[in-house]
Amino acid sequence: MIYYQHIFVVCTAVLFTGWVFTYDEPQCYETAMRHSCNWTCMRLTLQWPGSFCISLNKKNICSIPQTIQNWTIHGLWPQKTGHCCDCWPIFHSHLQDIEAELSHLWPSFVKAKNYFLFWKEEWIKHGTCAGCEETLGSPVHYFQAAIKLRKLYDIDSVLKNSGIQTSCDVSYKYKEICAVLDPWFGSNYDLQCVTDKKGREVWVQLKISLFRNQTLGCHKEEQLFNNTVRMQGPGHPCPKNETIFYFPINYEQPYDPCN
């Protein structure tokens, strides 16, 4: 009885202070996470490297590796979870078998943040909530699921086959992009843009709505919540009445790809 009282006190401290506790006991996780397991929808957020750096206030912190040429993962986010517990640790060794794929599909573009630190933050903030679902129930399962979804929703091929190409000069109407994406995602996605220094709206993210079992779709009330309350990451909803640019990647000047 004393043992379980101790676990309860520790996890309560975790929830209310944000203290990072690395005690990997199931009881600790279950106690701390009970309030965060009732989510029903997720967001797979993909980001375009060619415009990501535009959104950063400090331009010199951004860098796009030459090996990155396609859309990458920004996150896999359960919705309406609140704060999750910090008591489920992740170690570099957990991801060694998939590190090569993660480095290609889920890189960090911030110079001072190494890849594992970025992944660790995503796991603590989002993955621990996702861990309530059996197929996402460990660090490696969570990141494997994100990789699988990124390959399933091959946005690069979809755009290439439709004729939508990166350009500093050619822009697209909102409806033109949606006409390409609708057959693949229905209404279960959102486009996010950033505004560059010349006032151009530039496509930066694609947010795909998923049910808890990782299939495409999301309740309408969940979509409304996602669109208006918890817009995570850079950018804002792309305006429907303005043309949208899809900038190429500029490895030399990623913060100003089309100056």
ZADO-1210 file (C-alpha; in nm, 4 decimals, padded with zeros to 6 digits):
<atoms>
<atom x="00.0000" y="00.0000" z="00.0000" code="MET" pos="1"/>
<atom x="00.2836" y="00.2389" z="00.0844" code="ILE" pos="2"/>
<atom x="00.4405" y="00.1665" z="-00.2563" code="TYR" pos="3"/>
<atom x="00.1275" y="00.2660" z="-00.4487" code="TYR" pos="4"/>
<atom x="00.0793" y="00.5763" z="-00.2348" code="GLN" pos="5"/>
<atom x="00.4334" y="00.6766" z="-00.3231" code="HIS" pos="6"/>
<atom x="00.3684" y="00.6302" z="-00.6953" code="ILE" pos="7"/>
<atom x="00.0504" y="00.8377" z="-00.6740" code="PHE" pos="8"/>
<atom x="00.2282" y="01.1240" z="-00.4974" code="VAL" pos="9"/>
<atom x="00.5127" y="01.1259" z="-00.7488" code="VAL" pos="10"/>
<atom x="00.2859" y="01.1271" z="-01.0510" code="CYS" pos="11"/>
<atom x="00.0724" y="01.4010" z="-00.9000" code="THR" pos="12"/>
<atom x="00.3887" y="01.6060" z="-00.8694" code="ALA" pos="13"/>
<atom x="00.4652" y="01.5341" z="-01.2335" code="VAL" pos="14"/>
<atom x="00.1262" y="01.6583" z="-01.3494" code="LEU" pos="15"/>
<atom x="00.1274" y="01.9787" z="-01.1459" code="PHE" pos="16"/>
<atom x="00.4912" y="02.0821" z="-01.1698" code="THR" pos="17"/>
<atom x="00.6052" y="01.9424" z="-01.5032" code="GLY" pos="18"/>
<atom x="00.8942" y="01.7657" z="-01.3272" code="TRP" pos="19"/>
<atom x="01.0638" y="01.5207" z="-01.5633" code="VAL" pos="20"/>
<atom x="01.0574" y="01.1858" z="-01.3871" code="PHE" pos="21"/>
<atom x="01.2142" y="00.8822" z="-01.5448" code="THR" pos="22"/>
<atom x="01.0509" y="00.6077" z="-01.3432" code="TYR" pos="23"/>
<atom x="00.9297" y="00.3594" z="-01.6020" code="ASP" pos="24"/>
<atom x="00.6613" y="00.1804" z="-01.4014" code="GLU" pos="25"/>
<atom x="00.3262" y="00.1094" z="-01.5732" code="PRO" pos="26"/>
<atom x="00.1400" y="00.2093" z="-01.2559" code="GLN" pos="27"/>
<atom x="00.2971" y="00.5537" z="-01.2667" code="CYS" pos="28"/>
<atom x="00.2028" y="00.6065" z="-01.6288" code="TYR" pos="29"/>
<atom x="-00.1509" y="00.4778" z="-01.5865" code="GLU" pos="30"/>
<atom x="-00.2182" y="00.6988" z="-01.2850" code="THR" pos="31"/>
<atom x="-00.0828" y="01.0129" z="-01.4470" code="ALA" pos="32"/>
<atom x="-00.2349" y="00.9530" z="-01.7900" code="MET" pos="33"/>
<atom x="-00.5892" y="00.8592" z="-01.6974" code="ARG" pos="34"/>
<atom x="-00.7135" y="01.2109" z="-01.7674" code="HIS" pos="35"/>
<atom x="-00.5537" y="01.2229" z="-02.1149" code="SER" pos="36"/>
<atom x="-00.6759" y="00.8999" z="-02.2744" code="CYS" pos="37"/>
<atom x="-01.0229" y="01.0006" z="-02.3905" code="ASN" pos="38"/>
<atom x="-00.9136" y="01.1561" z="-02.7174" code="TRP" pos="39"/>
<atom x="-01.0732" y="01.0315" z="-03.0393" code="THR" pos="40"/>
<atom x="-00.8902" y="01.2133" z="-03.3197" code="CYS" pos="41"/>
<atom x="-00.5327" y="01.2771" z="-03.4244" code="MET" pos="42"/>
<atom x="-00.3532" y="01.5111" z="-03.6587" code="ARG" pos="43"/>
<atom x="-00.0718" y="01.4005" z="-03.8861" code="LEU" pos="44"/>
<atom x="00.0984" y="01.7278" z="-03.9725" code="THR" pos="45"/>
<atom x="00.3314" y="01.7403" z="-04.2715" code="LEU" pos="46"/>
<atom x="00.5500" y="02.0427" z="-04.3408" code="GLN" pos="47"/>
<atom x="00.7191" y="02.1733" z="-04.6530" code="TRP" pos="48"/>
<atom x="01.0892" y="02.2540" z="-04.5896" code="PRO" pos="49"/>
<atom x="01.0905" y="02.5182" z="-04.8621" code="GLY" pos="50"/>
<atom x="00.8785" y="02.7556" z="-04.6548" code="SER" pos="51"/>
<atom x="00.9228" y="02.6380" z="-04.2944" code="PHE" pos="52"/>
<atom x="01.2094" y="02.8758" z="-04.2156" code="CYS" pos="53"/>
<atom x="01.0029" y="03.1789" z="-04.3235" code="ILE" pos="54"/>
<atom x="00.7937" y="03.1348" z="-04.0100" code="SER" pos="55"/>
<atom x="01.0850" y="03.1650" z="-03.7649" code="LEU" pos="56"/>
<atom x="01.1585" y="03.4948" z="-03.5936" code="ASN" pos="57"/>
<atom x="01.5316" y="03.4247" z="-03.5776" code="LYS" pos="58"/>
<atom x="01.6319" y="03.3426" z="-03.9325" code="LYS" pos="59"/>
<atom x="01.9870" y="03.2308" z="-03.8599" code="ASN" pos="60"/>
<atom x="01.8734" y="02.9335" z="-03.6515" code="ILE" pos="61"/>
<atom x="01.7185" y="02.7531" z="-03.9494" code="CYS" pos="62"/>
<atom x="01.8956" y="02.5055" z="-04.1744" code="SER" pos="63"/>
<atom x="01.7687" y="02.2585" z="-04.4342" code="ILE" pos="64"/>
<atom x="02.0013" y="01.9600" z="-04.4940" code="PRO" pos="65"/>
<atom x="02.0823" y="01.8904" z="-04.8584" code="GLN" pos="66"/>
<atom x="01.9438" y="01.5380" z="-04.8140" code="THR" pos="67"/>
<atom x="01.5936" y="01.6727" z="-04.7469" code="ILE" pos="68"/>
<atom x="01.4010" y="01.7170" z="-05.0717" code="GLN" pos="69"/>
<atom x="01.0450" y="01.6134" z="-04.9825" code="ASN" pos="70"/>
<atom x="00.7671" y="01.6937" z="-04.7392" code="TRP" pos="71"/>
<atom x="00.8574" y="01.5954" z="-04.3840" code="THR" pos="72"/>
<atom x="00.6684" y="01.5144" z="-04.0661" code="ILE" pos="73"/>
<atom x="00.6090" y="01.7897" z="-03.8148" code="HIS" pos="74"/>
<atom x="00.4103" y="01.5793" z="-03.5736" code="GLY" pos="75"/>
<atom x="00.1513" y="01.3149" z="-03.4964" code="LEU" pos="76"/>
<atom x="-00.0770" y="01.4785" z="-03.2439" code="TRP" pos="77"/>
<atom x="-00.3703" y="01.3372" z="-03.0485" code="PRO" pos="78"/>
<atom x="-00.6276" y="01.6145" z="-03.0033" code="GLN" pos="79"/>
<atom x="-00.7951" y="01.7489" z="-02.6888" code="LYS" pos="80"/>
<atom x="-00.5566" y="01.5719" z="-02.4547" code="THR" pos="81"/>
<atom x="-00.4391" y="01.8441" z="-02.2207" code="GLY" pos="82"/>
<atom x="-00.0964" y="01.8058" z="-02.0611" code="HIS" pos="83"/>
<atom x="00.0456" y="01.4549" z="-02.0679" code="CYS" pos="84"/>
<atom x="00.2732" y="01.2891" z="-01.8154" code="CYS" pos="85"/>
<atom x="00.6526" y="01.3224" z="-01.8268" code="ASP" pos="86"/>
<atom x="00.7077" y="00.9930" z="-01.6477" code="CYS" pos="87"/>
<atom x="00.7366" y="00.7737" z="-01.9584" code="TRP" pos="88"/>
<atom x="01.0961" y="00.8219" z="-02.0741" code="PRO" pos="89"/>
<atom x="01.2423" y="00.7866" z="-02.4176" code="ILE" pos="90"/>
<atom x="01.6066" y="00.7020" z="-02.4812" code="PHE" pos="91"/>
<atom x="01.8137" y="00.7249" z="-02.7965" code="HIS" pos="92"/>
<atom x="01.8486" y="00.3462" z="-02.8031" code="SER" pos="93"/>
<atom x="01.4708" y="00.3129" z="-02.8457" code="HIS" pos="94"/>
<atom x="01.4929" y="00.4662" z="-03.1943" code="LEU" pos="95"/>
<atom x="01.8189" y="00.3238" z="-03.3248" code="GLN" pos="96"/>
<atom x="01.6537" y="00.0770" z="-03.5621" code="ASP" pos="97"/>
<atom x="01.4434" y="00.3480" z="-03.7271" code="ILE" pos="98"/>
<atom x="01.6765" y="00.6450" z="-03.6840" code="GLU" pos="99"/>
<atom x="01.7795" y="00.6535" z="-04.0504" code="ALA" pos="100"/>
<atom x="01.4170" y="00.6755" z="-04.1651" code="GLU" pos="101"/>
<atom x="01.3298" y="00.9290" z="-03.8962" code="LEU" pos="102"/>
<atom x="01.6250" y="01.1477" z="-03.9944" code="SER" pos="103"/>
<atom x="01.4937" y="01.1577" z="-04.3505" code="HIS" pos="104"/>
<atom x="01.1204" y="01.1829" z="-04.2832" code="LEU" pos="105"/>
<atom x="01.1091" y="01.3663" z="-03.9473" code="TRP" pos="106"/>
<atom x="01.4143" y="01.5959" z="-03.9252" code="PRO" pos="107"/>
<atom x="01.4634" y="01.9105" z="-03.7210" code="SER" pos="108"/>
<atom x="01.5382" y="02.2300" z="-03.9115" code="PHE" pos="109"/>
<atom x="01.6585" y="02.4223" z="-03.6065" code="VAL" pos="110"/>
<atom x="02.0377" y="02.4252" z="-03.5875" code="LYS" pos="111"/>
<atom x="02.0656" y="02.4139" z="-03.2098" code="ALA" pos="112"/>
<atom x="01.8206" y="02.1261" z="-03.1725" code="LYS" pos="113"/>
<atom x="01.9608" y="01.7858" z="-03.2625" code="ASN" pos="114"/>
<atom x="01.7280" y="01.5278" z="-03.4056" code="TYR" pos="115"/>
<atom x="01.6878" y="01.3164" z="-03.0948" code="PHE" pos="116"/>
<atom x="01.6082" y="01.6202" z="-02.8797" code="LEU" pos="117"/>
<atom x="01.3371" y="01.7156" z="-03.1288" code="PHE" pos="118"/>
<atom x="01.1945" y="01.3624" z="-03.1264" code="TRP" pos="119"/>
<atom x="01.2109" y="01.3507" z="-02.7478" code="LYS" pos="120"/>
<atom x="01.0073" y="01.6703" z="-02.7217" code="GLU" pos="121"/>
<atom x="00.7469" y="01.5319" z="-02.9617" code="GLU" pos="122"/>
<atom x="00.7230" y="01.2100" z="-02.7611" code="TRP" pos="123"/>
<atom x="00.6835" y="01.3850" z="-02.4254" code="ILE" pos="124"/>
<atom x="00.4330" y="01.6404" z="-02.5542" code="LYS" pos="125"/>
<atom x="00.2274" y="01.4180" z="-02.7853" code="HIS" pos="126"/>
<atom x="00.3517" y="01.0617" z="-02.7951" code="GLY" pos="127"/>
<atom x="00.2824" y="00.9862" z="-02.4313" code="THR" pos="128"/>
<atom x="-00.0829" y="01.0750" z="-02.4882" code="CYS" pos="129"/>
<atom x="-00.0903" y="00.8645" z="-02.8045" code="ALA" pos="130"/>
<atom x="00.0506" y="00.5754" z="-02.6013" code="GLY" pos="131"/>
<atom x="-00.2967" y="00.5065" z="-02.4652" code="CYS" pos="132"/>
<atom x="-00.3645" y="00.3378" z="-02.7986" code="GLU" pos="133"/>
<atom x="-00.2136" y="-00.0119" z="-02.8204" code="GLU" pos="134"/>
<atom x="-00.0636" y="00.0371" z="-03.1667" code="THR" pos="135"/>
<atom x="00.1099" y="00.3537" z="-03.0412" code="LEU" pos="136"/>
<atom x="00.1958" y="00.2164" z="-02.6994" code="GLY" pos="137"/>
<atom x="00.5714" y="00.2756" z="-02.6870" code="SER" pos="138"/>
<atom x="00.8194" y="00.5289" z="-02.8263" code="PRO" pos="139"/>
<atom x="00.9208" y="00.3038" z="-03.1134" code="VAL" pos="140"/>
<atom x="00.5576" y="00.2150" z="-03.1987" code="HIS" pos="141"/>
<atom x="00.4610" y="00.5829" z="-03.1997" code="TYR" pos="142"/>
<atom x="00.7385" y="00.6860" z="-03.4366" code="PHE" pos="143"/>
<atom x="00.6926" y="00.3779" z="-03.6542" code="GLN" pos="144"/>
<atom x="00.3260" y="00.4722" z="-03.6931" code="ALA" pos="145"/>
<atom x="00.4191" y="00.8242" z="-03.8009" code="ALA" pos="146"/>
<atom x="00.6625" y="00.6876" z="-04.0594" code="ILE" pos="147"/>
<atom x="00.4000" y="00.4475" z="-04.1922" code="LYS" pos="148"/>
<atom x="00.1417" y="00.7253" z="-04.2239" code="LEU" pos="149"/>
<atom x="00.3874" y="00.9566" z="-04.3974" code="ARG" pos="150"/>
<atom x="00.4562" y="00.6874" z="-04.6571" code="LYS" pos="151"/>
<atom x="00.0858" y="00.6127" z="-04.6950" code="LEU" pos="152"/>
<atom x="-00.0012" y="00.9769" z="-04.7593" code="TYR" pos="153"/>
<atom x="00.2655" y="01.0434" z="-05.0198" code="ASP" pos="154"/>
<atom x="00.1911" y="01.4084" z="-05.0748" code="ILE" pos="155"/>
<atom x="00.5013" y="01.4554" z="-05.2934" code="ASP" pos="156"/>
<atom x="00.3735" y="01.2096" z="-05.5536" code="SER" pos="157"/>
<atom x="00.0200" y="01.3470" z="-05.5352" code="VAL" pos="158"/>
<atom x="00.1381" y="01.6994" z="-05.6152" code="LEU" pos="159"/>
<atom x="00.3903" y="01.5935" z="-05.8765" code="LYS" pos="160"/>
<atom x="00.1386" y="01.3803" z="-06.0645" code="ASN" pos="161"/>
<atom x="-00.1133" y="01.6655" z="-06.0629" code="SER" pos="162"/>
<atom x="00.1274" y="01.9201" z="-06.2059" code="GLY" pos="163"/>
<atom x="00.1538" y="02.1351" z="-05.8935" code="ILE" pos="164"/>
<atom x="00.5215" y="02.2288" z="-05.8770" code="GLN" pos="165"/>
<atom x="00.7368" y="02.4547" z="-05.6644" code="THR" pos="166"/>
<atom x="00.8002" y="02.7993" z="-05.8070" code="SER" pos="167"/>
<atom x="00.8923" y="03.1515" z="-05.7022" code="CYS" pos="168"/>
<atom x="00.6806" y="03.2973" z="-05.9815" code="ASP" pos="169"/>
<atom x="00.3755" y="03.0748" z="-06.0274" code="VAL" pos="170"/>
<atom x="00.1033" y="03.0650" z="-05.7627" code="SER" pos="171"/>
<atom x="-00.2113" y="02.8544" z="-05.7285" code="TYR" pos="172"/>
<atom x="-00.5659" y="02.9260" z="-05.6324" code="LYS" pos="173"/>
<atom x="-00.6828" y="02.7669" z="-05.3100" code="TYR" pos="174"/>
<atom x="-00.9445" y="02.5707" z="-05.5046" code="LYS" pos="175"/>
<atom x="-00.6809" y="02.4348" z="-05.7413" code="GLU" pos="176"/>
<atom x="-00.4847" y="02.2797" z="-05.4572" code="ILE" pos="177"/>
<atom x="-00.8001" y="02.1434" z="-05.2956" code="CYS" pos="178"/>
<atom x="-00.9096" y="01.9867" z="-05.6247" code="ALA" pos="179"/>
<atom x="-00.5905" y="01.7814" z="-05.6148" code="VAL" pos="180"/>
<atom x="-00.6111" y="01.6889" z="-05.2443" code="LEU" pos="181"/>
<atom x="-00.9847" y="01.6189" z="-05.2129" code="ASP" pos="182"/>
<atom x="-00.9773" y="01.2826" z="-05.3945" code="PRO" pos="183"/>
<atom x="-00.7125" y="01.1626" z="-05.1492" code="TRP" pos="184"/>
<atom x="-00.8306" y="01.3150" z="-04.8215" code="PHE" pos="185"/>
<atom x="-01.1911" y="01.4229" z="-04.8709" code="GLY" pos="186"/>
<atom x="-01.2505" y="01.7127" z="-04.6331" code="SER" pos="187"/>
<atom x="-01.0186" y="01.5711" z="-04.3694" code="ASN" pos="188"/>
<atom x="-00.7314" y="01.8154" z="-04.4069" code="TYR" pos="189"/>
<atom x="-00.6311" y="02.1769" z="-04.3601" code="ASP" pos="190"/>
<atom x="-00.3808" y="02.3908" z="-04.5452" code="LEU" pos="191"/>
<atom x="-00.1567" y="02.6243" z="-04.3490" code="GLN" pos="192"/>
<atom x="00.0406" y="02.9134" z="-04.4905" code="CYS" pos="193"/>
<atom x="00.3030" y="03.1626" z="-04.3818" code="VAL" pos="194"/>
<atom x="00.3341" y="03.5192" z="-04.5100" code="THR" pos="195"/>
<atom x="00.6741" y="03.6172" z="-04.6462" code="ASP" pos="196"/>
<atom x="00.8277" y="03.9660" z="-04.6299" code="LYS" pos="197"/>
<atom x="00.6665" y="04.0574" z="-04.9632" code="LYS" pos="198"/>
<atom x="00.3203" y="03.9684" z="-04.8338" code="GLY" pos="199"/>
<atom x="00.2868" y="03.6491" z="-05.0350" code="ARG" pos="200"/>
<atom x="00.0907" y="03.3594" z="-04.8890" code="GLU" pos="201"/>
<atom x="00.3175" y="03.0549" z="-04.8938" code="VAL" pos="202"/>
<atom x="00.2040" y="02.6971" z="-04.8288" code="TRP" pos="203"/>
<atom x="00.3887" y="02.5468" z="-04.5318" code="VAL" pos="204"/>
<atom x="00.1821" y="02.2658" z="-04.3777" code="GLN" pos="205"/>
<atom x="-00.0774" y="02.0012" z="-04.4536" code="LEU" pos="206"/>
<atom x="-00.2712" y="01.8795" z="-04.1505" code="LYS" pos="207"/>
<atom x="-00.4456" y="01.5469" z="-04.2030" code="ILE" pos="208"/>
<atom x="-00.7282" y="01.4413" z="-03.9696" code="SER" pos="209"/>
<atom x="-00.7271" y="01.0834" z="-03.8452" code="LEU" pos="210"/>
<atom x="-00.9350" y="00.8753" z="-03.6111" code="PHE" pos="211"/>
<atom x="-00.7729" y="00.7128" z="-03.3108" code="ARG" pos="212"/>
<atom x="-00.7154" y="00.3921" z="-03.5090" code="ASN" pos="213"/>
<atom x="-00.5124" y="00.5992" z="-03.7600" code="GLN" pos="214"/>
<atom x="-00.7689" y="00.5798" z="-04.0389" code="THR" pos="215"/>
<atom x="-00.8614" y="00.8895" z="-04.2356" code="LEU" pos="216"/>
<atom x="-01.1454" y="01.0991" z="-04.0917" code="GLY" pos="217"/>
<atom x="-01.2455" y="01.3060" z="-03.7939" code="CYS" pos="218"/>
<atom x="-01.5681" y="01.4233" z="-03.6314" code="HIS" pos="219"/>
<atom x="-01.6833" y="01.7664" z="-03.7452" code="LYS" pos="220"/>
<atom x="-01.6728" y="01.9040" z="-03.3921" code="GLU" pos="221"/>
<atom x="-01.3152" y="01.7814" z="-03.3590" code="GLU" pos="222"/>
<atom x="-01.2205" y="01.9543" z="-03.6828" code="GLN" pos="223"/>
<atom x="-01.3755" y="02.2795" z="-03.5616" code="LEU" pos="224"/>
<atom x="-01.1796" y="02.2533" z="-03.2393" code="PHE" pos="225"/>
<atom x="-00.8560" y="02.1857" z="-03.4277" code="ASN" pos="226"/>
<atom x="-00.9046" y="02.4742" z="-03.6682" code="ASN" pos="227"/>
<atom x="-00.9914" y="02.7414" z="-03.4151" code="THR" pos="228"/>
<atom x="-00.8304" y="02.6501" z="-03.0845" code="VAL" pos="229"/>
<atom x="-00.5227" y="02.4311" z="-03.1161" code="ARG" pos="230"/>
<atom x="-00.3435" y="02.5378" z="-03.4303" code="MET" pos="231"/>
<atom x="-00.0026" y="02.3925" z="-03.3514" code="GLN" pos="232"/>
<atom x="00.3112" y="02.4803" z="-03.5369" code="GLY" pos="233"/>
<atom x="00.3966" y="02.7630" z="-03.7759" code="PRO" pos="234"/>
<atom x="00.1555" y="02.9534" z="-03.9900" code="GLY" pos="235"/>
<atom x="-00.2147" y="03.0210" z="-04.0212" code="HIS" pos="236"/>
<atom x="-00.4996" y="02.8795" z="-04.2301" code="PRO" pos="237"/>
<atom x="-00.4342" y="02.9534" z="-04.5954" code="CYS" pos="238"/>
<atom x="-00.6751" y="03.2246" z="-04.7168" code="PRO" pos="239"/>
<atom x="-00.9284" y="03.0936" z="-04.9620" code="LYS" pos="240"/>
<atom x="-00.9534" y="03.4168" z="-05.1582" code="ASN" pos="241"/>
<atom x="-00.5819" y="03.4660" z="-05.2306" code="GLU" pos="242"/>
<atom x="-00.3360" y="03.2818" z="-05.4480" code="THR" pos="243"/>
<atom x="-00.0917" y="03.0520" z="-05.2722" code="ILE" pos="244"/>
<atom x="00.2764" y="03.0063" z="-05.3508" code="PHE" pos="245"/>
<atom x="00.4579" y="02.6753" z="-05.3212" code="TYR" pos="246"/>
<atom x="00.8201" y="02.7830" z="-05.2892" code="PHE" pos="247"/>
<atom x="01.1183" y="02.5658" z="-05.3840" code="PRO" pos="248"/>
<atom x="01.3725" y="02.4681" z="-05.1191" code="ILE" pos="249"/>
<atom x="01.6603" y="02.7134" z="-05.1012" code="ASN" pos="250"/>
<atom x="01.9411" y="02.5485" z="-04.9047" code="TYR" pos="251"/>
<atom x="02.1562" y="02.8644" z="-04.9042" code="GLU" pos="252"/>
<atom x="01.8793" y="03.1006" z="-04.7880" code="GLN" pos="253"/>
<atom x="01.6027" y="02.8815" z="-04.6408" code="PRO" pos="254"/>
<atom x="01.4521" y="03.1773" z="-04.4549" code="TYR" pos="255"/>
<atom x="01.4111" y="03.3754" z="-04.7786" code="ASP" pos="256"/>
<atom x="01.3845" y="03.1226" z="-05.0621" code="PRO" pos="257"/>
<atom x="01.2381" y="03.3617" z="-05.3182" code="CYS" pos="258"/>
<atom x="01.3868" y="03.7023" z="-05.2327" code="ASN" pos="259"/>
</atoms>
